[in-house]
């Protein structure tokens, strides 16, 4: 899986004991060692969405169960940091960024000046 961040409001990941999840640190990719019965919760802005990727394991089958929470497309999202926008606007902006830049810019487009 390519390098990415999650676009969901919150992401919950439960995975087996086969490694593969990697995160960047000091210009290197570090393997996140699986821990028995762990749940990884990733939420945006309050807890920043971490750039990550998954490296296939050639010897063992790896599986993850992911639960992503998204608001309704017409839900208005906003805070003191951002101008109000709908989730549909956010998704359209993210897709536009991927097509034109090759990556998601995320919430930067909606930040208050």
C-alpha distance (Angstrom), angle and dihedral (degrees) to the residues before:
residue distance angle dihedral
X1 . . .
X2 3.79 . .
X3 3.79 124.9 .
X4 3.81 109.6 -79.0
X5 3.78 148.1 142.7
X6 3.80 122.6 -129.9
X7 3.81 118.7 -105.8
X8 3.78 95.2 -156.0
X9 3.78 124.2 107.1
X10 3.79 88.1 -121.4
X11 3.81 132.0 3.0
X12 3.81 123.3 -160.4
X13 3.79 118.0 -167.8
X14 3.80 128.5 -168.0
X15 3.79 114.1 -180.0
X16 3.78 139.2 174.1
X17 3.81 124.7 -111.0
X18 3.81 94.8 -86.1
X19 3.79 110.6 104.3
X20 3.77 126.2 -134.5
X21 3.81 107.9 121.8
X22 3.81 109.5 113.5
X23 3.82 133.3 -176.1
X24 3.82 129.6 -170.3
X25 3.81 122.4 -107.7
X26 3.80 127.8 163.8
X27 3.83 92.4 -9.2
X28 3.83 92.0 -54.5
X29 3.80 133.1 98.5
X30 3.81 112.9 -118.0
X31 3.79 123.0 -159.0
X32 3.82 112.9 -125.0
X33 3.81 103.2 -137.7
X34 3.82 112.4 -133.0
X35 3.81 116.8 -116.9
X36 3.80 121.6 -155.0
X37 3.82 113.6 -98.3
X38 3.80 94.6 -1.1
X39 3.78 126.8 153.1
X40 3.79 118.2 -158.1
X41 3.81 114.3 -154.4
X42 3.79 118.9 -164.9
X43 3.82 121.0 -176.8
X44 3.78 129.2 173.7
X45 3.82 127.9 -107.8
X46 3.81 96.1 -14.2
X47 3.79 84.8 57.1
X48 3.79 105.9 12.9
X49 3.80 117.9 -120.1
X50 3.79 104.5 -109.4
X51 3.80 121.2 -134.1
X52 3.79 106.6 -119.5
X53 3.80 145.9 153.6
X54 3.79 138.0 -163.2
X55 3.79 121.7 -123.3
X56 3.82 115.7 -155.0
X57 3.80 117.6 -118.0
X58 3.81 110.6 -135.6
X59 3.82 95.9 -160.3
X60 3.80 105.1 39.9
X61 3.78 133.9 39.0
X62 3.79 112.3 -113.3
X63 3.77 124.4 -158.6
X64 3.78 135.3 174.4
X65 3.77 131.8 -170.8
X66 3.79 109.2 -145.5
X67 3.78 127.8 -169.3
X68 3.79 115.5 -166.7
X69 3.81 122.5 -170.8
X70 3.80 116.8 -150.0
X71 3.80 129.1 175.7
X72 3.81 121.4 -125.1
X73 3.81 110.8 -79.3
X74 3.80 92.4 -113.2
X75 3.82 94.7 46.8
X76 3.79 111.6 121.9
X77 3.80 112.2 -130.3
X78 3.76 122.4 -165.2
X79 3.77 146.2 135.6
X80 3.77 138.0 170.6
X81 3.83 88.1 -76.7
X82 3.82 97.5 51.6
X83 3.77 139.6 45.2
X84 3.83 111.0 -118.1
X85 3.81 115.0 -86.5
X86 3.78 137.5 161.6
X87 3.77 123.7 -114.2
X88 3.82 87.1 -117.5
X89 3.84 88.7 58.0
X90 3.80 90.0 49.1
X91 3.82 93.0 50.6
X92 3.82 91.9 46.8
X93 3.81 90.3 50.6
X94 3.82 92.0 47.9
X95 3.83 92.0 50.1
X96 3.81 90.9 46.8
X97 3.83 90.1 51.1
X98 3.81 92.5 50.3
X99 3.82 91.8 49.4
X100 3.81 95.7 45.7
X101 3.82 103.4 29.4
X102 3.80 103.3 21.9
X103 3.82 93.8 -119.9
X104 3.82 142.3 56.9
X105 3.79 116.8 -94.9
X106 3.80 91.8 -164.8
X107 3.77 123.0 -167.9
X108 3.82 96.5 -10.8
X109 3.82 90.6 92.7
X110 3.81 90.2 60.3
X111 3.84 99.3 44.3
X112 3.78 117.4 124.7
X113 3.81 112.8 -112.7
